[in-house]
């Protein structure tokens, strides 16, 4: 597989993530850990079935280190994100979570040979300003800092650090995420039994959200992103990922899960501008 092909495959994750907030909001009353377990079972089985159909089951076993990274990244970020969207206004939690492209730029700059530059700090401050706009006035009821905002920020940190670290596992087949995701599902259901009340009487809309997450926003998205991170142009994918918060927020507004407002638009714009400022030299190099 060429780097260009892998990069194009990675772009698919950004499109799939534009529906992540919508499907999570649609899942409604489903408890966060139960939702993680359900969607990871669906996603893991989907990837496993595709791999089996291609006759490549030998590629599904992760290494112990990559499995542990999967528990930290996909499981940790997804659980935090689901909980954030269910405990704060979806659009606010979604935008705060989408600080991860900016964090990827900052983390990459801190790697050996990277070096933290003034543009990185300026971009970070712009992104933080957008977050402050959301949690100080708020577009939801009541305004102010909520638990969901904190969970969304933690999720952004987890996903950014996971994405940067995954480059070190380029030798591990992306198909191995199927087993990793099924392992994450076991952990999620264990947490669900310990901390939550099971809910199976879902409405058609809630089932639609669960299936949409499992098949697309979680299942396929994780694999195509993994391919892009391991074999594609990471800088280009990082720049392209700045479109994710815009697309995702627009989908929420169009679907009626978030009200349109100037504050929401300004916060969304600031997050994108901050990320672009932080990565501007990379844009020049990739052209």
TORMI-764259 format. One record per residue (C-alpha): residue number from 1; residue in one letter; x, y, z. Coordinates in Angstrom, 1 decimal. Example, Ala and Ser with C-alpha at 12.3 -4.5 7.8 and 13.67 -1.06 7.14 Angstrom:
<rs>
{r 1, a, {12.3, -4.5, 7.8}}
{r 2, s, {13.7, -1.1, 7.1}}
</rs>
This chain:
<rs>
{r 1, x, {0.0, 0.0, 0.0}}
{r 2, x, {1.4, 3.4, -1.0}}
{r 3, x, {1.5, 6.4, 1.4}}
{r 4, x, {-1.0, 8.2, -0.9}}
{r 5, x, {-3.5, 5.4, -0.7}}
{r 6, x, {-3.1, 5.1, 3.1}}
{r 7, x, {-3.6, 8.9, 3.4}}
{r 8, x, {-6.8, 8.7, 1.4}}
{r 9, x, {-8.1, 5.9, 3.6}}
{r 10, x, {-7.3, 8.0, 6.6}}
{r 11, x, {-9.4, 10.8, 5.2}}
{r 12, x, {-12.4, 8.4, 5.5}}
{r 13, x, {-12.1, 8.5, 9.3}}
{r 14, x, {-12.6, 12.3, 9.3}}
{r 15, x, {-15.8, 11.9, 7.3}}
{r 16, x, {-17.0, 9.1, 9.5}}
{r 17, x, {-16.3, 11.2, 12.7}}
{r 18, x, {-18.6, 13.9, 11.4}}
{r 19, x, {-21.4, 11.7, 12.5}}
{r 20, x, {-19.9, 10.7, 15.9}}
{r 21, x, {-21.6, 13.4, 17.9}}
{r 22, x, {-24.9, 12.9, 16.2}}
{r 23, x, {-25.0, 9.1, 16.7}}
{r 24, x, {-23.9, 9.5, 20.3}}
{r 25, x, {-26.7, 12.0, 20.9}}
{r 26, x, {-29.2, 9.6, 19.2}}
{r 27, x, {-28.1, 6.8, 21.6}}
{r 28, x, {-30.0, 8.8, 24.2}}
{r 29, x, {-30.5, 6.9, 27.5}}
{r 30, x, {-27.9, 4.1, 26.9}}
{r 31, x, {-25.4, 4.3, 29.8}}
{r 32, x, {-21.8, 5.3, 28.6}}
{r 33, x, {-20.0, 2.0, 29.5}}
{r 34, x, {-22.9, -0.1, 28.1}}
{r 35, x, {-22.7, 2.0, 24.9}}
{r 36, x, {-18.9, 1.5, 24.7}}
{r 37, x, {-19.4, -2.3, 25.0}}
{r 38, x, {-22.2, -2.5, 22.5}}
{r 39, x, {-20.5, -0.4, 19.8}}
{r 40, x, {-17.1, -2.1, 20.3}}
{r 41, x, {-18.6, -5.5, 19.9}}
{r 42, x, {-20.3, -4.4, 16.7}}
{r 43, x, {-17.2, -2.7, 15.4}}
{r 44, x, {-14.8, -5.5, 16.4}}
{r 45, x, {-17.0, -8.2, 14.8}}
{r 46, x, {-17.4, -6.1, 11.6}}
{r 47, x, {-13.6, -5.7, 11.2}}
{r 48, x, {-13.1, -9.4, 12.0}}
{r 49, x, {-15.7, -10.4, 9.4}}
{r 50, x, {-14.1, -8.2, 6.7}}
{r 51, x, {-10.7, -9.6, 7.6}}
{r 52, x, {-12.0, -13.2, 7.4}}
{r 53, x, {-13.7, -12.5, 4.1}}
{r 54, x, {-10.3, -11.4, 2.7}}
{r 55, x, {-8.6, -14.6, 4.1}}
{r 56, x, {-6.3, -12.6, 6.3}}
{r 57, x, {-7.2, -13.8, 9.8}}
{r 58, x, {-3.5, -14.3, 10.6}}
{r 59, x, {-3.3, -10.5, 10.9}}
{r 60, x, {-5.8, -10.0, 13.7}}
{r 61, x, {-3.6, -10.7, 16.7}}
{r 62, x, {-2.3, -7.6, 18.4}}
{r 63, x, {1.0, -7.5, 20.3}}
{r 64, x, {0.7, -7.1, 24.1}}
{r 65, x, {1.9, -3.5, 23.8}}
{r 66, x, {-0.5, -2.5, 21.0}}
{r 67, x, {-3.4, -4.2, 22.9}}
{r 68, x, {-2.5, -2.1, 26.0}}
{r 69, x, {-2.3, 1.0, 23.8}}
{r 70, x, {-5.8, 0.2, 22.4}}
{r 71, x, {-7.2, -0.1, 25.9}}
{r 72, x, {-5.8, 3.3, 26.7}}
{r 73, x, {-6.7, 5.0, 23.4}}
{r 74, x, {-9.9, 3.8, 21.7}}
{r 75, x, {-11.5, 2.5, 25.0}}
{r 76, x, {-10.4, 5.4, 27.2}}
{r 77, x, {-11.3, 8.1, 24.7}}
{r 78, x, {-14.6, 6.6, 23.6}}
{r 79, x, {-15.8, 6.1, 27.2}}
{r 80, x, {-14.9, 9.7, 28.1}}
{r 81, x, {-16.5, 11.1, 24.9}}
{r 82, x, {-19.8, 9.2, 25.4}}
{r 83, x, {-20.0, 10.3, 29.0}}
{r 84, x, {-19.2, 13.9, 28.0}}
{r 85, x, {-21.9, 14.1, 25.3}}
{r 86, x, {-24.4, 12.7, 27.8}}
{r 87, x, {-23.5, 15.0, 30.7}}
{r 88, x, {-23.0, 18.3, 28.8}}
{r 89, x, {-24.7, 20.0, 25.8}}
{r 90, x, {-23.6, 17.8, 22.9}}
{r 91, x, {-22.2, 20.6, 20.7}}
{r 92, x, {-20.1, 22.0, 23.6}}
{r 93, x, {-18.7, 18.7, 24.6}}
{r 94, x, {-18.1, 17.8, 20.9}}
{r 95, x, {-16.1, 21.0, 20.2}}
{r 96, x, {-14.0, 20.7, 23.4}}
{r 97, x, {-13.2, 17.1, 22.5}}
{r 98, x, {-12.1, 18.3, 19.1}}
{r 99, x, {-9.1, 20.0, 20.6}}
{r 100, x, {-7.3, 16.8, 19.9}}
{r 101, x, {-5.9, 17.9, 16.4}}
{r 102, x, {-4.2, 20.8, 18.2}}
{r 103, x, {-2.9, 18.6, 20.9}}
{r 104, x, {-1.4, 16.2, 18.3}}
{r 105, x, {0.5, 19.2, 16.9}}
{r 106, x, {1.8, 20.1, 20.4}}
{r 107, x, {2.7, 16.5, 21.4}}
{r 108, x, {4.5, 15.9, 18.1}}
{r 109, x, {6.5, 19.1, 18.7}}
{r 110, x, {7.6, 17.7, 22.0}}
{r 111, x, {9.0, 14.5, 20.5}}
{r 112, x, {12.7, 14.2, 20.0}}
{r 113, x, {13.8, 16.5, 17.2}}
{r 114, x, {10.5, 18.4, 17.3}}
{r 115, x, {10.9, 21.4, 19.5}}
{r 116, x, {8.1, 23.5, 20.9}}
{r 117, x, {7.9, 26.8, 18.9}}
{r 118, x, {6.0, 30.1, 19.6}}
{r 119, x, {3.4, 29.1, 17.0}}
{r 120, x, {2.6, 26.0, 19.0}}
{r 121, x, {1.9, 28.1, 22.1}}
{r 122, x, {-0.1, 30.7, 20.1}}
{r 123, x, {-2.2, 27.9, 18.6}}
{r 124, x, {-2.8, 26.3, 22.0}}
{r 125, x, {-3.9, 29.7, 23.5}}
{r 126, x, {-6.3, 30.2, 20.6}}
{r 127, x, {-7.8, 26.8, 21.2}}
{r 128, x, {-8.1, 27.4, 24.9}}
{r 129, x, {-9.8, 30.7, 24.2}}
{r 130, x, {-12.4, 28.8, 22.2}}
{r 131, x, {-12.9, 26.4, 25.1}}
{r 132, x, {-13.2, 29.2, 27.5}}
{r 133, x, {-15.9, 30.9, 25.4}}
{r 134, x, {-18.0, 27.7, 25.5}}
{r 135, x, {-17.8, 27.0, 29.3}}
{r 136, x, {-18.0, 30.6, 30.5}}
{r 137, x, {-21.2, 31.7, 28.9}}
{r 138, x, {-22.3, 28.4, 27.4}}
{r 139, x, {-24.9, 27.7, 24.7}}
{r 140, x, {-26.7, 25.2, 26.8}}
{r 141, x, {-29.0, 25.6, 29.8}}
{r 142, x, {-27.3, 27.2, 32.7}}
{r 143, x, {-23.9, 27.7, 31.2}}
{r 144, x, {-20.6, 27.3, 33.1}}
{r 145, x, {-18.2, 24.5, 33.6}}
{r 146, x, {-19.8, 21.0, 33.7}}
{r 147, x, {-18.5, 17.5, 34.3}}
{r 148, x, {-19.1, 16.8, 30.6}}
{r 149, x, {-16.7, 19.6, 29.6}}
{r 150, x, {-13.9, 18.1, 31.8}}
{r 151, x, {-14.5, 14.6, 30.4}}
{r 152, x, {-14.4, 16.0, 26.8}}
{r 153, x, {-11.0, 17.6, 27.5}}
{r 154, x, {-9.6, 14.4, 29.0}}
{r 155, x, {-10.9, 12.5, 26.0}}
{r 156, x, {-9.0, 15.0, 23.7}}
{r 157, x, {-5.8, 14.4, 25.6}}
{r 158, x, {-6.2, 10.6, 25.5}}
{r 159, x, {-6.9, 10.5, 21.7}}
{r 160, x, {-4.1, 12.9, 20.8}}
{r 161, x, {-1.5, 11.0, 22.8}}
{r 162, x, {-2.8, 7.7, 21.5}}
{r 163, x, {-2.6, 8.9, 17.9}}
{r 164, x, {1.0, 10.1, 18.3}}
{r 165, x, {2.0, 6.9, 20.0}}
{r 166, x, {0.4, 4.6, 17.4}}
{r 167, x, {3.1, 5.6, 14.9}}
{r 168, x, {5.5, 3.5, 17.0}}
{r 169, x, {3.4, 0.4, 16.2}}
{r 170, x, {3.5, 0.7, 12.4}}
{r 171, x, {4.6, -2.9, 12.2}}
{r 172, x, {1.3, -4.1, 13.9}}
{r 173, x, {-1.5, -4.8, 11.3}}
{r 174, x, {-4.5, -2.5, 11.6}}
{r 175, x, {-6.7, -5.6, 11.4}}
{r 176, x, {-5.6, -6.4, 14.9}}
{r 177, x, {-7.9, -3.7, 16.1}}
{r 178, x, {-10.7, -6.2, 15.8}}
{r 179, x, {-9.4, -8.3, 18.7}}
{r 180, x, {-8.4, -5.1, 20.6}}
{r 181, x, {-11.9, -3.7, 20.3}}
{r 182, x, {-13.5, -6.9, 21.5}}
{r 183, x, {-11.1, -6.9, 24.5}}
{r 184, x, {-12.2, -3.3, 25.1}}
{r 185, x, {-15.8, -4.4, 25.0}}
{r 186, x, {-15.2, -7.0, 27.7}}
{r 187, x, {-13.7, -4.3, 29.9}}
{r 188, x, {-16.5, -1.9, 29.1}}
{r 189, x, {-19.2, -4.4, 30.1}}
{r 190, x, {-17.3, -5.2, 33.3}}
{r 191, x, {-17.4, -1.5, 34.2}}
{r 192, x, {-21.0, -1.3, 33.2}}
{r 193, x, {-22.0, -4.2, 35.5}}
{r 194, x, {-20.1, -2.5, 38.3}}
{r 195, x, {-21.3, 1.1, 37.9}}
{r 196, x, {-24.4, 1.2, 35.7}}
{r 197, x, {-27.9, -0.1, 35.3}}
{r 198, x, {-28.5, -2.1, 32.1}}
{r 199, x, {-31.0, -0.7, 29.6}}
{r 200, x, {-32.1, -2.9, 26.7}}
{r 201, x, {-35.5, -1.4, 25.9}}
{r 202, x, {-34.2, 1.1, 23.4}}
{r 203, x, {-36.2, 3.2, 21.0}}
{r 204, x, {-35.6, 2.9, 17.2}}
{r 205, x, {-33.7, 6.1, 17.3}}
{r 206, x, {-31.5, 4.9, 20.1}}
{r 207, x, {-30.8, 1.6, 18.3}}
{r 208, x, {-30.0, 3.7, 15.2}}
{r 209, x, {-27.4, 5.6, 17.2}}
{r 210, x, {-25.8, 2.4, 18.6}}
{r 211, x, {-25.6, 0.8, 15.1}}
{r 212, x, {-24.3, 4.0, 13.5}}
{r 213, x, {-21.5, 4.2, 16.1}}
{r 214, x, {-20.6, 0.5, 15.9}}
{r 215, x, {-20.5, 0.2, 12.2}}
{r 216, x, {-19.2, 3.6, 11.2}}
{r 217, x, {-18.0, 6.2, 13.7}}
{r 218, x, {-16.3, 3.6, 15.9}}
{r 219, x, {-15.9, 0.4, 13.9}}
{r 220, x, {-14.6, 1.5, 10.5}}
{r 221, x, {-13.3, 4.9, 11.6}}
{r 222, x, {-10.7, 3.5, 14.0}}
{r 223, x, {-9.3, 1.1, 11.4}}
{r 224, x, {-9.0, 3.6, 8.6}}
{r 225, x, {-7.5, 6.2, 11.0}}
{r 226, x, {-5.0, 3.6, 12.1}}
{r 227, x, {-4.0, 2.8, 8.5}}
{r 228, x, {-3.5, 6.5, 7.9}}
{r 229, x, {-1.5, 7.1, 11.0}}
{r 230, x, {0.8, 4.2, 10.4}}
{r 231, x, {1.3, 4.3, 6.7}}
{r 232, x, {0.1, 7.7, 5.4}}
{r 233, x, {1.0, 11.4, 5.5}}
{r 234, x, {0.5, 12.2, 9.2}}
{r 235, x, {1.0, 15.9, 8.7}}
{r 236, x, {-1.6, 16.1, 5.9}}
{r 237, x, {-4.1, 14.0, 7.9}}
{r 238, x, {-3.5, 16.2, 10.9}}
{r 239, x, {-4.3, 19.3, 8.9}}
{r 240, x, {-7.4, 17.6, 7.3}}
{r 241, x, {-8.7, 16.6, 10.8}}
{r 242, x, {-9.3, 20.3, 11.6}}
{r 243, x, {-12.4, 20.0, 9.4}}
{r 244, x, {-13.8, 17.4, 11.8}}
{r 245, x, {-15.2, 19.8, 14.5}}
{r 246, x, {-16.8, 21.9, 11.8}}
{r 247, x, {-18.5, 19.0, 10.0}}
{r 248, x, {-19.5, 17.3, 13.3}}
{r 249, x, {-21.0, 20.5, 14.8}}
{r 250, x, {-22.9, 21.3, 11.5}}
{r 251, x, {-24.4, 17.8, 11.5}}
{r 252, x, {-25.6, 18.3, 15.1}}
{r 253, x, {-27.2, 21.6, 14.3}}
{r 254, x, {-28.8, 20.4, 11.1}}
{r 255, x, {-30.2, 17.3, 12.9}}
{r 256, x, {-31.6, 19.5, 15.7}}
{r 257, x, {-29.4, 18.3, 18.5}}
{r 258, x, {-27.8, 21.7, 19.0}}
{r 259, x, {-29.1, 25.2, 18.5}}
{r 260, x, {-27.3, 27.4, 16.0}}
{r 261, x, {-25.6, 30.4, 17.6}}
{r 262, x, {-22.8, 32.9, 17.0}}
{r 263, x, {-20.9, 31.6, 20.1}}
{r 264, x, {-20.9, 28.1, 18.7}}
{r 265, x, {-19.7, 29.3, 15.3}}
{r 266, x, {-17.0, 31.5, 16.8}}
{r 267, x, {-15.7, 28.8, 19.1}}
{r 268, x, {-15.7, 26.3, 16.2}}
{r 269, x, {-13.7, 28.8, 14.0}}
{r 270, x, {-11.2, 29.6, 16.8}}
{r 271, x, {-10.4, 25.9, 17.3}}
{r 272, x, {-9.7, 25.5, 13.6}}
{r 273, x, {-7.7, 28.7, 13.4}}
{r 274, x, {-5.6, 27.7, 16.5}}
{r 275, x, {-4.8, 24.3, 15.0}}
{r 276, x, {-3.9, 25.8, 11.6}}
{r 277, x, {-1.6, 28.4, 13.3}}
{r 278, x, {0.2, 25.7, 15.2}}
{r 279, x, {0.8, 23.6, 12.1}}
{r 280, x, {1.4, 26.3, 9.5}}
{r 281, x, {5.0, 25.3, 8.6}}
{r 282, x, {3.8, 21.7, 8.1}}
{r 283, x, {1.3, 23.0, 5.6}}
{r 284, x, {4.2, 24.6, 3.7}}
{r 285, x, {6.3, 21.5, 3.7}}
{r 286, x, {3.5, 19.2, 2.5}}
{r 287, x, {2.6, 21.3, -0.5}}
</rs>
